[in-house]
């Protein structure tokens, strides 16, 4: 009887042992499957980001930025124009009239200038702060009007910019699930309008901030001023990698706007470089002093100025 009991106990113990092993394996396989799915999601985002950068509305085709004074400005490829376009443009494309209401373009007779594929003689170029901004095309060149701090500028693109085909793959840190962090939003009593510097000296940006996101990394608390962007929070941050492995002016990150009493997630694996990292014709905000983290965020997009900054044309 003792031998039978002993055998039964041994069998039970063996079953428990292998059951634990099987459960452990199952849990391990499940964790690994989740990690692989998470990494695949990020890889998909990275591919889409590069595709967007190379697209018509991306930032690799930017070829010029011209601030407009009130009054008339001519544009064309010859040096006697107020705005000198690349040689592929007509010697004289037309004239811009900058008013308090916006920028009007009058096309030079016989020059092919289009909006939505239709030739235009005169058009108000609605700027990027309006509901329906206008993009004008002239061969492979295109331009639109941006409005910053009450000033208008002409943003030039070249859909045949050599940076589009010659741009190398973006560089990233390895995916780190540990830098996918829960954060709470400490709201101000009332949203504040902030004064944020941009890469263009003297040109500020005045976003609305609902408050500060607070989070922990390795037991240390950090805080970032957040800016309202529809149903999301927009963060411009720097860290100890800035100017070394990442863009000096900081990186961008979006997070869901949390409901009252709820948290949001800061996934630094989705941190990316601003448009001004790639050329000299963007007006990006820079990380403010309070948004410079005294820690290393080794996640997200890297930056090498010798590889990824496109020259003008």
N, C-alpha and C positions, 0 to 999 in steps of 0.2 A: 504494500500500500504506500509506504514512504517513497519507494522508487517511482511509482505512478504519479504521486503528488509532485515529486521532484521534477519528473519529466514534464508534467503539466505546467508547473511554474516556469520551467526553463523555456517551454514552448511559448508561454504567455510573454515572458520577458523578451524572447526573440521577436515575437510579433510586434511588441511595443517598440523595440529597437528599430526594426525595419519600417514600421509605421512612421516613426519620427523622421527617419531618413527620407522616406518618401514625401512626407509633408514638407520637410525642409527643402528638398529638391524642387517640389512644386512651387514653394514660395520664392525660391531663388530664381527659378525659371520665369515666374510671373514678374519679379522685379526686373530681371534682365530684359524681358519683353517690353515692359513699360519704358525702360531706358532707351532701348533701340527705337521705339516709336517716337519718343521725345527727340532723339537725335535726328531722326528722319524728318520730323517736322521742321526742325531748325535748318537742316540742309535744304529743304524745299524753300524756306523763306530766303535763304542766302541766294539761291538760284534766281528767285523772283526779283530780289533786290538788284542783282547785277543786270538782269533783263530790263528793269525799269530805268536804271542809270543810263543804259544804252538806247533807250526808247526815245521817241520824238519829244516827249516832255521831260526827259531825263536831264542830267546835269553834265554829261560828257560832251554834249554838242554846243555848249555855251561858247560864244566867240567874241562877245563884247558887252559892255555895260556903259551907257552914256547918259549922264545926268542932264536933264533938260532945263534950260532957263526959260522964263516966260517970254513969249514972243515966237519969232520964226526961226527954224533951224533947217538947213538943207541937208540932204543925205545922198551919198553916191560914192563911187570908188575913186574919184579924183581928189587931189589934195585941197582944192578950193572949197570943198564942202565943209559944213560945220561938223557933221558926223561922217567920218571917212570909213566906208565899208570895204571889205576885201575886194581884190581886183576882179573877181568873178561877177561883181555887181555892175550895173550900168553906170556910166560916168556920172549921171545925175538921175537919181531914182525919183526924187520928189522933195516935198517940203513939209515940215511938221509945224503946226501952230499950237503952242502950249498955252492953255488958258486955265483959269480957276476951275472950269467945269471939266477939263480933260484935254486930251491930245487929239488933234484932227490932222489927218494926212491928206495932202493933195498930190496926186501922182503926176509925174512928168508925162506929157503926151507921147504916145508910142512905146512906153515902157510897160512891160508885163508885170503887174503887181496884182496879187489875188487875195481874196478872203473866202475861205471855204471852197476854193477852186474856181471862184467867179471873179473875173477881172473887175477892178474897182478904180474909179477916178478920184473919188473923195470919200473918206470914211472917218468916223470917230473911233479911235482905238480904245475901247473900254479897257480899263486897267485890271490888274489881277485881284483887286479888292471888290470888284463888282460881281454880280451874279453870272454874267456872261462875258468873260474877258475875250478880247479879239486877238488873233494871231494873223499877221500878214506874211505872205510868202512871195519870194522873188527868186525863181530858180530854186537852188538848194538852200538859199538863205531864208530865214524867217525872223520876224521880230514882233515883240509885244511890249506893252507898257506896264511897268510895275509902279506902285505907289508906296513910298516909305516916309513916315513922319511928315506927311503933307507934300513931299517932293515926288516928281515924276522922273522916271528914267526909262530909256529904251533898252530892252534886253535882246541881244542878237544871238541867234542860233545858226549853225550850219549843219544841216542834216547829212553832210558828207565830211564832217569833221574827222580827221585821222584818228582822234582818240577813241572813236566808236569801235573801230576794228582793231586798233592796236592796244587797247586797254587790257592789262593782264588780270588774272583772277584776283579777287580781293583776298586779303589775308585775315585769318581769324585765330583766336585762342581756341584750344580744345573746349568742347562743351563741358560746362561745370554745373551739374544740377544743384550744387550747394550755393550757387549764386542766383538761384531762383527763390526770392525772399519775400516773405509776407511783410507788409508795411501798413501802418495806419496813417490816416490823414488828420493832422491837427488843423482844424479849420480856424481861420480868422473870424472874428465877430462879423465882419463884412469883408467881401473880397477886396483885395488891394490891387491898384494899378502900379506895376513895377517899372523901373527904368533900367533896362538891360543894355549893355554895350553890344555892339556888333563888330564884325571884322573890318568894317569901314569906319575910320576915325571920324567922330563927330556925328555919326548916324546912330541914333538910339532906337530901341524897340520897347514898346510900352504894353506888355501883355497883362492880362488880369490873372492874379494868383488867388486861388481859394484857400491856400494854406501851405503847410509844410508836411512832407511825408517823413515818417520816422520809422527806422528799421534797425535791426541788429546784424552785425557781421562778427562772428567769433566772439560773441558776448559783449561787443562794444557798440554803443548806440551812435547812429549817424542821422543827419537831417538834410533834406534837400527841398529847396523852394520849388513848388510845382506851379505850372501854368495851365490855365484852362484851355482845352482844345476840344470843343464839342462834348462828347460823352467820354473823353479820355483826359488823362493828365499828361502833360508834356514836360519832360525833364531835360535840362541841359546841364551836364555835370562834367567835372574833371576829377582826376584821381592821381595817384602816384605814377601811373603809366603815361600821363599826358606829357607830350613833348619828347617822349622816349620811344615808346612802342605804339602810342596812339596819338591822335591829332592834338596839337598843343592847346587849341581853343576849347577843347572838350568834345564830348560825344552826346548824341541824342538818344532818348529812350521814351517810349510811351507805356502807359499803364491804364487800366480801367479806372474810371472815376467811381470810387466806392460810395455806396449809400451811407447815410448816417449810422454810425455804430458798427459798420462793417470794415473789413480790411481789403486791401488790393495786393497785387503781386508785382514786384519789381523783378523782372527776369533780365538780368544783365547780359545773358547770352544773346539778347536781341539788341544790345547797344550798337549803334552804328555812327559812322562819321558824317558830319554835316556836308552839304553841297560844296562849301568853300574849301573843303579839303582837296577837291579835285580840279579846281580852276580859280581864277581871280575875279570872276564875274558874278559871284553870289553875295548875298547880304546877310549872312548867318549871324544869329546871336551867339555870344560866347558865354562860357560858364562864369557866373558871377563869383566873387570871392567866397560867399557863403555856400556855394555849390561845388567847392573844390574839396573833395573828400581826402582826409588824411589816412588813406588806406589804399591798397592795390586792388583794383578790379580787373583781374586777369581773365576776362570773359568778353565775348563780343568781337567787334571788328577792330583790327589793327590798322596802322597807317605808316607807310614809308614814302616820304616826299620825293624820293628819287625814282619811285616806281609809279605812283598813282596820281601825281599832280600833272594835269594836262597843260601844255603850253598854249598860249594864245595863237591865233592864226591871222 
